[in-house]
Amino acid sequence: MAEAKNGTRVLWGAGSARPLRAHWMLHELELSYDSRPIRSRSGETLTPEYTRLNPSQKIPTLQDGDFVLSESAAIVNYLATAYGASKNLCPPAAVMERARYDQWCFFAMMELDANTLYIIRRHEDLKEIYGEAPNALQTARECFAKQARAAAERLAATGPFVLGERFTGADILLTTCLAGALRRKIELPGALHDYLQRTTARAAYQRAVAANTPRSSADRKFAAPR
């Protein structure tokens, strides 16, 4: 069991795709951690305690002992780098392979998450806060579908995962984006449905989904297998 850096490991956040990514990597690595299942727009991210950890007042945030990190992709890659050696989950060391890994990470976070899914979330799921924007919604859906086709083409050349036979943190990022698209009824190529079946069948994914479900406001502990 890997110990936290200089103390307790704590993950703040639950209930959406971004904290799910961090829960998933923690469960892939079989790391013990305490969960603080606070949610967005609940007021829980606005407390002085949480704001000291993350001035952006967003989730997730990881405390690994005295080290504090936000941004879901950064947390996924940090955990993989710090603890992934025994599970073959470290990001690639070779320069070109690492560049390919980074390309997938940035693609998922920018083209799929920020530039399309988050626009849909704001103006469809949260339109009472951010307002309706039908033209922006249509464009976002069309752009996601186009980039999904690009992802399917790239996967066809590698597969079964984004870097070939080895599952990595980039697969966590891509999977959560594709799953978000399906929830919003965005059509995906058949190859991406097959890919999702592979990634979401992983036991760690199933445990992460359960951990990411804020059944109550109570804190929870997850122990590494013995």
Stockholm file with secondary structure:
# STOCKHOLM 1.0

chainA/1-226         MAEAKNGTRVLWGAGSARPLRAHWMLHELELSYDSRPIRSRSGETLTPEYTRLNPSQKIPTLQDGDFVLSESAAIVNYLATAYGASKNLCPPAAVMERARYDQWCFFAMMELDANTLYIIRRHEDLKEIYGEAPNALQTARECFAKQARAAAERLAATGPFVLGERFTGADILLTTCLAGALRRKIELPGALHDYLQRTTARAAYQRAVAANTPRSSADRKFAAPR
#=GR chainA/1-226 SS CCCCTTSCEEEECCSSHHHHHHHHHHHHTTCCEEEECCCTTSSGGGSHHHHHHCTTCCSCEEEETTEEEESHHHHHHHHHHHHCGGGTCSCCCSHHHHHHHHHHHHIIIIIIIIIIIHHHIIIIITHHHHCCCHHHHHHHHHHHHHHHHHHHHHHHHSCSBTTBSSCCHHHHHHHHHHHHHHHTTCCCCHHHHHHHHHHHTSHHHHHHHHHTSCSSSCCEEECCCC
#=GC SS_cons         CCCCTTSCEEEECCSSHHHHHHHHHHHHTTCCEEEECCCTTSSGGGSHHHHHHCTTCCSCEEEETTEEEESHHHHHHHHHHHHCGGGTCSCCCSHHHHHHHHHHHHIIIIIIIIIIIHHHIIIIITHHHHCCCHHHHHHHHHHHHHHHHHHHHHHHHSCSBTTBSSCCHHHHHHHHHHHHHHHTTCCCCHHHHHHHHHHHTSHHHHHHHHHTSCSSSCCEEECCCC
//
